[in-house]
Amino acid sequence: MDSGTHVVMGLGIAGLSTLDPVMSQSTATFHAVMIGTLVGSVIPDIDTVLKLKNNAVYIRNHRGITHSIPATLLWPCLITVILNYFFPSSFFLHVFLWTLFSVFLHVFVDIFNAYGTQAIRPISKKWVALCIIPIFDPVIFGLHFIGLTFWYFTDHAGVIFLTVYMLLIVYYLLRTYQYRQAKKALIKELPDLIEIYLSPNIRMYSYHFAAKSEDQFYVGKLDGKAVFIIDQFDRPPVPSNDLVLSAKQDKNIRAFLSFSPIYRWEIQSFDYGYELRFIDLRYYVPGHYPFVAVALLSKDLKIESSYTGWIFSEKKLRKKLIAQTHMK
């Protein structure tokens, strides 16, 4: 989810915690829980700072180890120990359990969008992305905002947020049903598909899709059960020649391939060498696929420049590749 939603969810969990009898008995515990759930709801995304280093490191690690099973247990331990120093009279176990719930919920809801997480590390480094909820969902954010507004004017935070989360359970079940129906509609329209990647839109019953058959890529959208194909590409296998093998040694290309499950490739030859481009088909804006990885190679197949990330114009991409070349 987006950061704003994680913040309001942290506050919502603090409101829900008032159902715990200990909160009314200990002001220190409630204050510690309020801080713990708020911090716990955002701290798994601390790996966002990796973007300051470079896109390759960020792509390979964002929502990785910080969202793993060990981290989900470590974050609340660390937060609770620190809070116990500032609130020594608080009930340690209650602060820990509510903080653990906020961290768990952060990771859990991230699983439901198209980006996903490596939530089952160290068991597996597989990306878990259920593609059911958009990155920003106005229903989830809106219900929390309404709940916080009612909390501001009343003293019934526990009941308010118990109601909010019961409604969200129903909402998630509805979205899951919609996802399954959308997938069935797509398979009915294109029965030869072997892999499907749906990305839910903010509007319900609406999805972007990228899919592949044995010899074709398909990109399009779903509105209800209506399927609209935007692009269709041949699907030749990625060659295993020296050019591609050399490019795959580059950190940006490796990062892209570790993250993207469905992409097409292009090779262009120039006077100075070659360009190899991988294009993620899951992300689409009208007339453009913004998430790419590009490697420029010399005639003797040495990497001259490379880039991976979200680019919305060819001009900006060229500038970044030139800048990378000058840095070498």
N, C-alpha and C positions, 0 to 999 in steps of 0.2 A: 504494500500500500504506500501511498504518499506520506510524507512526514507529518503533514497537518492532521491526517486521519489517525496516525499513530499517537499523536499528542492528545487528541480528544478521547481516544480509547483509553489512554493512561488515566486521564481524569475520570472517565466513566467507571473504570475499575475501582478507583478510589471511592467514588460514590457508592458502588456496589458493596464495598467493604464495610460500609456502615451497618450492614445486616449482621456483621460479626459483633456479638455482645461486648467483646473486649474494647471495641472502639469507643463506646460510650463510657467505659470505666477508666480509660487511660487516654488523656489528651495527647500525651507524648507519642503513644502508639499510633494514634490516628495521623498525627503530623508526619511521623516517620513513614507510614504506609502511603500517605499522599505523595510524598517525595519519591518513595521507592517505586510506586506504580508508574509515576510520570517518567522517571529516569529509565525504569525497566522497559517501558513501552517504546523507547527510542534508541536505547544503547546498542542493540544489535546492528543498527545502521552506522555505527561509528566507523566502519570500513569505507564509508564514503570519502574519507580524507585521502584514500589511496588515489583518487582522481587527480590530486595535486602532483602525484609522481608522473604517471602517464596512463593513457587509456588501456594499454595492454594489461598492466597490473590491476587496474580497477575492474576490467571486464572479467578477468580470471578469478578475482577474489571477492567481488561484491556479492553479498548474500551467501558467502561461502562458509568459512570456518566460524565467523561470528554468529551464524544462524545454526550451527551444528548442535548435536545432542550435548557434547561436553560444555559448549558455550552457554546453552540454555540453562544449564545447572550452575555454571561458574558465575555468570552475571549476577543472579540474585544473591549468591553467597558474598560476592565482593561488595555489592551495594548495601546489603544488610549489615555487614561488618562495619562499613564506614558510617552508616546511619546510627548504629549502636553507640559509636563514639560520641555523636552529637545528641543522641536521645538515649542515655544509659538506662532510664527508667522504663523504656518501652518494652513490650513483650516481643522478644527476639523471634520466636517461632512464628508469630502472626505476621510480623513484618516480612519475614522470609517467604512465607507461603503466598501472601498477596503479591509480593514482588515477583516471585516465580511465576505466578499466574499471568502477570502483565508481560513478562518476557516470552512465555510460552505462547500467549495469544498473538504477540507480534509475529513470531515465526509461523504460527498456524495460519493466520490470515494471508501472509505473503505467499504461502503455498498455492493459494487459490487463483493468483493472477498468472498472466502469460510469461512473466519474467521468471518466477519461481525462485527456489532456494536450494542449497545443498543441505537440506534439513536432516538428512539421515547419515551425514558424516559422523563418525569414521566408518560406519558400516559400508557406505558407498558414496562416491563422489558424484553420483548421478544427480542431475538437476530435477527437482520435483516441481512441476508447474501444471496445475490442474486446469488453468485457462477458463475459470468460471466467473471470476470477478475482475472488473477493470482495475487498473492501478489506482485511479481515483474513482470512487463510487459515491455519487451524491446521496444515495439512500443511507449508506452507512454513516457518512459524515453528518448528514442532516438529522438522523435520529439521535446521534450523540449531541449535536448542537441543541436540539430541542430539549433533550434530557438535562443538559447543563443549564439551560435557561430556566426550566422548572425547578431545578435544584437551587438556583439563585433566589427564587421567590418562595420556596417552601423548605420544610425540614424532613422531606421524605426521599432522600437520595437513594436509599437502598431499594425501595419499592419502584422508584422511577427507573433505575438502571436495570433492575431485574426484568422489568417490562421491556426495556429497550433491547436487552439481550435475548429475551424470548422472541421478540419480533424479528431480530436479526437471524435467529436460527431458522425461522420460517422463511425468511428472505433467502438465505443460503440454500435451503432445500428447493425453493422455487427456481433459483438461478441454476442449480444443478440439473433440475428437470429440463429447463430450457436448453441447456448445453447438450444434453443427450438427444433432445428432439432435433436440435440444429444439426448435430452430427449425423443422425439418421437421414435427415432431408438431403444432406450433402452426399451421402453414400448412395441414396436412391437416384440422385441426379448423375453422379459419377461413380458407378459401381466398381470400376477398375482401380480405385485408389488403394494404396498400400500404407500411406501415412497421412495423417491429417493434423494440422495445427490451427486451432481456433483462438482468436483473440477477441474477447468480449468488448463491446463498445459501451459507453455510458448509457446509451439508450437500450432498454431491455428488448430482447428478441432480435438484437442486431449484433453481427459478428463480422470481423475480417477473417479470411482463411487463407492459408497456404497449404498446399497438399501436393502429393506426388503419386504417380502411377509408375509402372515399370519403365516407361519411356517418356513421360511428360511431367512438367510442373504446371500447377494451376494456382492462380491467385485471384481472389474475388471477395465477394461479400454475401452475407446471408441476412435477409430481412424476413423474420418469421421462418416460413419454410421455402421462401423464394430464393433461388440461387442465381447470382449474377457473376459471371466470369469476367474479370478485368484483363488478365494476361494469361497466356498459355505459352510455355516454352518447351522445346525439346530438352531431353534430359540425358545428354551423353555423359559417360563416366568421367570423373576427373582423371586426366592422364597421369601416369606414373613416370613421366620422363624426367630428365635431369633438371629441367627448368622448374618444374613443380616441386621436386624433391628439395632443390636448393631453397626455394621460397618458403617451404614449410619449416625451415630452420629459423626463420625470422620470428621474433617474439610477438609481433603484431598479428601475423598470420596464425601462429599457434594459439594465441588468445581467442581470436575469432572462431577458429575451428573447434576449440574446446567448449565454446558457448552456443554456437548456432547449430541447430539440428537440421535445418533445411535451407539450402542455398544453391545458387547457380554460379558458374564461373565463366570468366572471359579471359582470353589471352590476346594481346595486341603486340605486333612487332613494329618497332621504330628504328630509325637510323642509329640511335644510340644504344638500343637494346630492346627490352621487352617489358610489358606491363601485365601482371597477373592480378585479376580482381575477383574477389568472392563477394556475393551479394545476398544478404539475408532476405528471404522472401516473406518473413513474418511481419515486417514493418513496411508499411506502404502509406505514402501520401500521394495525392493525385499526380501521376506521371513520374513518380520518383520512389526509389527504395533507399532510404537514408542510412541504413546500417551496413557498412561495407568494411572490407579489408583489402588493401592494395599494396602490392610490392613492385617496385621498379628494379629491374635487374640489368646489368651491363651485358654486352655481347658474350663475355666469358662467364655469365651467370652469377656474378657477385651482386649481393643486395646493395643497391645504391640509396634507396629510400623506401620507407614503408609507413603505413598508417592504418589504424583501425578505429572505428567509432561512428558517431552519427554525423553525417554530412548532408546538407540540404542544397548545395550547389557545387557544380564541377569546378568553378573558379576557386572556391575556398579549399577544395580538396587539393588542387594544384599548388596553392600557396603553402599548405601544410607539408606536402611532399617536397617542395623546394626548400622549405625551412629545415626539414629533416636532412636533406642532402648537405646543406651548409654546415650542419652540426657535426657531420662526420669528418 
